[in-house]
Amino acid sequence: MRKYYTWLRAEEVRDIERRKAREIEYRAWNRKHGHLYGRAKGKYTNLHDYGYIERLINKPIHTHRNYCVWKILVPYCINIKELSKLQTFDTVKTWPVL
């Protein structure tokens, strides 16, 4: 039982060391690239192409429609396009159904 306990403690120490190494790598990457993906003056920086969402709005789909509304369309309309809740509702409501 003592050998198992020693092995288990050694694994915990190795796991902590792995986490620290990953954190150091992440911090180095974030220093180099983080400004591209962060916020600027309280708003998201628009470095991504959101054309796929505009194409999705114009394309009728049936499968996974609720997921697209919940995870893609509503956050896009409110956060990126800065529409009101009523305008967002109208946009989602007029989204064509297959």
LUMKEPA-98349 format. One record per residue: residue number from 1; x, z, y of N, C-alpha, C in turn. Coordinates in pm, 1 decimal, padded with zeros to 6 digits. Each point is the difference from the previous one (the first is absolute). Layout:
BEGIN
ATOM  num        nx        nz        ny       cax       caz       cay        cx        cz        cy
ATOM  NUM         X         Z         Y         X         Z         Y         X         Z         Y
...
//
This chain:
BEGIN
ATOM  num        nx        nz        ny       cax       caz       cay        cx        cz        cy
ATOM    1   00081.7   00000.0  -00118.5  -00081.7   00000.0   00118.5   00086.7   00000.0   00125.7
ATOM    2   00114.2   00064.3  -00006.8   00087.5   00006.9   00115.6   00054.7  -00138.2   00037.3
ATOM    3   00032.0  -00082.4  -00101.3   00050.6  -00135.0   00028.2  -00107.6  -00084.3   00068.5
ATOM    4  -00123.1   00013.1  -00045.4  -00109.2  -00073.7   00061.0  -00018.9   00041.7   00146.0
ATOM    5   00005.2   00126.1   00027.1  -00015.2   00049.9   00136.6   00113.3  -00053.0   00087.7
ATOM    6   00120.7   00000.1  -00052.4   00113.8  -00051.7   00075.9  -00018.4  -00147.9   00028.4
ATOM    7  -00044.5  -00075.9  -00100.6  -00023.1  -00143.2   00018.3  -00109.9  -00023.0   00104.7
ATOM    8  -00106.5   00079.1  -00008.8  -00111.3  -00013.8   00092.4   00044.6   00027.9   00144.0
ATOM    9   00076.8   00102.8   00020.7   00050.8   00031.1   00134.5   00091.7  -00111.0   00050.4
ATOM   10   00083.0  -00055.2  -00090.6   00089.6  -00109.6   00039.5  -00081.8  -00122.4   00041.4
ATOM   11  -00110.0  -00028.0  -00069.5  -00086.8  -00111.8   00037.7  -00063.2   00023.1   00136.9
ATOM   12  -00038.3   00121.7   00028.2  -00056.2   00030.5   00130.8   00102.0  -00023.4   00110.1
ATOM   13   00122.9   00040.4  -00024.8   00106.1  -00020.4   00098.9   00025.0  -00149.2   00019.2
ATOM   14   00003.9  -00076.3  -00110.6   00020.2  -00145.0   00010.9  -00115.5  -00065.4   00075.2
ATOM   15  -00120.7   00046.8  -00025.0  -00115.8  -00055.0   00069.2   00009.3   00026.2   00150.2
ATOM   16   00040.2   00116.8   00037.8   00018.5   00033.0   00142.2   00107.2  -00088.4   00061.7
ATOM   17   00109.4  -00021.6  -00072.7   00107.3  -00085.3   00050.9  -00047.7  -00144.3   00015.1
ATOM   18  -00080.0  -00048.5  -00096.6  -00054.2  -00135.9   00010.3  -00091.1  -00012.5   00121.6
ATOM   19  -00085.6   00099.8   00021.8  -00088.5  -00002.7   00116.9   00078.6  -00000.9   00130.2
ATOM   20   00104.6   00080.1   00006.6   00082.8   00002.3   00120.9   00067.0  -00134.6   00022.3
ATOM   21   00050.0  -00062.1  -00108.5   00063.8  -00131.1   00013.1  -00099.5  -00104.4   00047.7
ATOM   22  -00122.9   00001.1  -00055.0  -00102.6  -00094.0   00045.2  -00036.0   00023.9   00145.5
ATOM   23  -00007.2   00124.2   00040.6  -00032.6   00031.7   00138.4   00109.7  -00049.3   00094.5
ATOM   24   00123.8   00015.4  -00039.8   00111.6  -00049.4   00082.2  -00006.7  -00151.9   00010.9
ATOM   25  -00028.3  -00068.0  -00112.7  -00013.4  -00145.7   00003.8  -00116.4  -00041.6   00089.7
ATOM   26  -00111.7   00070.6  -00010.5  -00115.8  -00032.5   00082.4   00030.7   00019.7   00147.8
ATOM   27   00065.5   00108.5   00032.9   00034.2   00023.5   00140.8   00093.0  -00107.7   00053.5
ATOM   28   00097.2  -00041.8  -00081.7   00091.3  -00105.9   00043.0  -00077.5  -00130.8   00020.8
ATOM   29  -00089.6  -00031.3  -00092.5  -00079.3  -00121.4   00013.4  -00090.6   00009.5   00121.6
ATOM   30  -00059.9   00116.2   00020.2  -00091.6   00017.7   00111.9   00073.2  -00010.0   00133.3
ATOM   31   00123.5   00049.5   00005.7   00078.1  -00015.2   00123.9   00025.5  -00146.7   00028.7
ATOM   32   00021.4  -00078.0  -00105.6   00031.2  -00141.0   00018.1  -00124.9  -00083.8   00025.7
ATOM   33  -00108.6   00027.5  -00073.9  -00118.3  -00084.8   00006.6  -00124.5   00070.5   00050.4
ATOM   34   00003.1   00128.3   00017.3  -00120.2   00076.4   00030.4  -00068.9  -00040.2   00128.0
ATOM   35   00074.8  -00045.5   00098.4  -00061.3  -00036.7   00126.7  -00093.3  -00119.9  -00015.4
ATOM   36   00016.3  -00077.0  -00107.0  -00086.4  -00115.3  -00020.9  -00138.6   00039.6  -00048.5
ATOM   37  -00010.5   00116.0  -00064.0  -00125.2   00037.8  -00062.7  -00064.8   00122.6   00063.8
ATOM   38   00058.1   00053.4   00103.5  -00051.7   00122.6   00059.8  -00104.9  -00026.8   00105.3
ATOM   39  -00027.1   00101.1   00079.0  -00096.5  -00012.7   00107.7   00074.8  -00018.8   00132.0
ATOM   40  -00063.3  -00069.9   00089.7   00055.6  -00018.8   00132.8  -00104.4   00045.6   00100.6
ATOM   41   00029.4   00103.3   00072.6  -00089.1   00053.5   00102.2  -00137.9   00032.5  -00056.5
ATOM   42  -00004.2   00059.9  -00119.5  -00126.0   00043.6  -00056.9  -00079.5  -00106.9  -00071.8
ATOM   43   00050.4  -00123.4  -00003.8  -00071.3  -00107.5  -00068.6   00092.8  -00060.7  -00102.8
ATOM   44  -00061.1  -00060.2  -00101.8   00080.3  -00068.3  -00100.4   00061.5  -00124.6   00060.3
ATOM   45   00123.8  -00025.0  -00034.1   00063.0  -00122.7   00046.9  -00052.6  -00114.8  -00083.4
ATOM   46  -00025.3  -00110.3   00063.2  -00059.6  -00114.3  -00067.4   00109.2  -00094.8  -00045.7
ATOM   47   00075.4   00039.6  -00100.6   00105.3  -00084.6  -00053.3  -00043.9  -00072.9  -00126.2
ATOM   48  -00119.0   00030.5  -00046.0  -00050.0  -00062.9  -00121.2  -00098.9  -00109.1   00037.3
ATOM   49  -00014.4  -00093.9  -00089.1  -00096.4  -00106.8   00019.8  -00132.1   00043.4  -00062.1
ATOM   50  -00103.8   00008.9   00079.4  -00130.0   00042.8  -00048.7  -00091.9  -00118.5  -00023.1
ATOM   51   00055.8  -00118.7  -00012.8  -00080.9  -00118.9  -00022.9  -00076.2   00005.5  -00130.2
ATOM   52   00056.1   00066.7  -00099.5  -00068.6   00008.1  -00128.8  -00131.0   00077.4   00013.3
ATOM   53  -00007.0   00094.4   00091.0  -00124.7   00074.0   00018.7  -00103.2  -00088.8   00069.0
ATOM   54   00044.2  -00078.3   00096.6  -00092.0  -00093.1   00065.6  -00052.0  -00101.3  -00101.0
ATOM   55   00083.9  -00048.1  -00089.6  -00045.4  -00092.3  -00104.4  -00096.2   00070.4  -00095.1
ATOM   56   00024.3   00127.1  -00027.6  -00088.4   00076.4  -00087.9  -00138.2   00016.6   00062.5
ATOM   57  -00005.0   00020.4   00131.3  -00128.4   00015.0   00068.4  -00081.7  -00128.5  -00010.9
ATOM   58   00066.4  -00113.9   00001.7  -00070.1  -00128.5  -00006.4  -00028.9  -00045.2  -00142.8
ATOM   59   00052.1   00071.0  -00098.4  -00017.1  -00040.7  -00139.0  -00099.0   00092.4  -00070.0
ATOM   60  -00106.3  -00054.3  -00057.5  -00094.3   00085.9  -00071.7   00057.3   00042.5  -00135.1
ATOM   61  -00006.4   00126.9  -00028.7   00043.6   00049.7  -00130.7  -00107.5   00092.0  -00055.2
ATOM   62   00000.4   00015.0  -00129.9  -00096.8   00088.8  -00063.5   00069.2   00118.5  -00065.9
ATOM   63   00109.3  -00026.9  -00070.3   00069.4   00108.8  -00069.4   00085.9   00078.1   00097.7
ATOM   64   00001.2   00129.3  -00014.5   00080.3   00092.6   00081.4  -00037.4  -00004.7   00147.8
ATOM   65  -00122.9  -00036.2   00028.0  -00044.7  -00010.0   00139.1   00000.9   00136.4   00069.2
ATOM   66  -00048.4   00103.3  -00068.3  -00002.6   00134.0   00060.5   00140.1   00049.1   00030.3
ATOM   67   00094.0  -00025.7  -00090.4   00138.1   00042.1   00022.6   00058.1  -00071.6   00121.7
ATOM   68  -00027.4  -00128.9   00012.8   00051.6  -00075.4   00115.5  -00057.5   00052.7   00130.7
ATOM   69  -00126.7   00034.8  -00001.6  -00061.5   00054.8   00121.0   00063.2   00133.0   00035.0
ATOM   70   00012.5   00085.7  -00100.4   00046.2   00137.2   00021.2   00147.9   00007.0   00036.3
ATOM   71   00083.7  -00078.5  -00068.4   00144.6   00012.5   00017.1   00062.5  -00103.3   00092.4
ATOM   72  -00066.0  -00113.4   00021.1   00065.2  -00107.3   00076.0  -00073.8  -00031.0   00129.8
ATOM   73  -00127.1  -00039.2  -00011.9  -00069.9  -00051.5   00117.3  -00026.1   00104.0   00107.6
ATOM   74  -00052.9   00115.0  -00038.7  -00033.6   00101.7   00100.4   00124.8   00052.8   00070.7
ATOM   75   00107.2   00039.0  -00072.2   00119.8   00043.6   00073.3   00060.1  -00109.5   00087.9
ATOM   76  -00005.7  -00125.0  -00046.6   00052.4  -00111.2   00079.8  -00079.9  -00016.9   00128.9
ATOM   77  -00131.7   00001.0  -00012.8  -00083.3  -00019.0   00119.8   00015.7   00114.7   00099.3
ATOM   78   00008.1   00121.7  -00049.3   00007.8   00114.9   00090.0   00140.3   00019.9   00055.4
ATOM   79   00102.4  -00006.7  -00083.8   00135.8   00032.6   00043.7   00075.9  -00117.4   00060.6
ATOM   80  -00014.0  -00118.0  -00055.4   00077.7  -00114.1   00047.3  -00075.6  -00077.0   00108.0
ATOM   81  -00124.1  -00037.2  -00029.7  -00077.4  -00075.9   00098.1  -00063.5   00089.6   00105.3
ATOM   82  -00000.6   00132.0  -00024.2  -00053.2   00100.1   00091.8  -00145.6  -00027.3   00037.2
ATOM   83  -00080.8  -00030.5  -00102.4  -00142.6  -00018.8   00020.9  -00069.5   00135.4  -00006.4
ATOM   84  -00117.2   00006.9   00059.8  -00078.1   00123.5  -00009.7  -00059.7   00009.1  -00140.2
ATOM   85  -00057.6   00114.8  -00031.8  -00060.3   00017.7  -00132.1  -00118.7  -00093.9  -00019.2
ATOM   86  -00075.9  -00022.8   00106.0  -00114.6  -00089.6  -00008.9   00045.2  -00144.5  -00021.8
ATOM   87   00102.3  -00043.4   00072.1   00053.2  -00134.7  -00018.6   00059.7  -00016.2  -00140.1
ATOM   88   00066.0   00104.3  -00048.2   00055.3  -00003.7  -00135.5  -00112.0  -00010.7  -00101.9
ATOM   89  -00105.6   00076.6   00019.3  -00114.7  -00006.0  -00090.1  -00060.2  -00140.2  -00001.0
ATOM   90  -00015.1  -00060.9   00118.2  -00055.2  -00135.0   00008.0   00089.7  -00101.3  -00070.3
ATOM   91   00130.3   00015.5   00015.7   00094.7  -00089.9  -00065.3  -00011.4   00010.2  -00151.2
ATOM   92  -00004.6   00121.5  -00051.6  -00010.3   00019.9  -00143.7  -00136.7  -00045.8  -00050.9
ATOM   93  -00102.8   00025.8   00077.8  -00136.5  -00036.8  -00040.0  -00015.7  -00152.6  -00008.0
ATOM   94   00066.3  -00074.1   00088.2  -00011.3  -00144.8   00000.0   00099.7  -00067.5  -00094.0
ATOM   95   00080.0   00079.0  -00069.8   00096.3  -00056.2  -00095.6  -00077.9  -00069.6  -00110.4
ATOM   96   00025.3  -00129.4  -00022.5  -00082.7  -00075.4  -00097.1   00015.3   00053.2  -00142.6
ATOM   97  -00111.7  -00002.4  -00071.4  -00004.4   00043.7  -00139.8  -00002.2  -00123.1  -00087.1
ATOM   98   00068.0   00007.7  -00112.2   00006.1  -00112.5  -00093.5  -00130.9  -00013.3  -00072.9
//
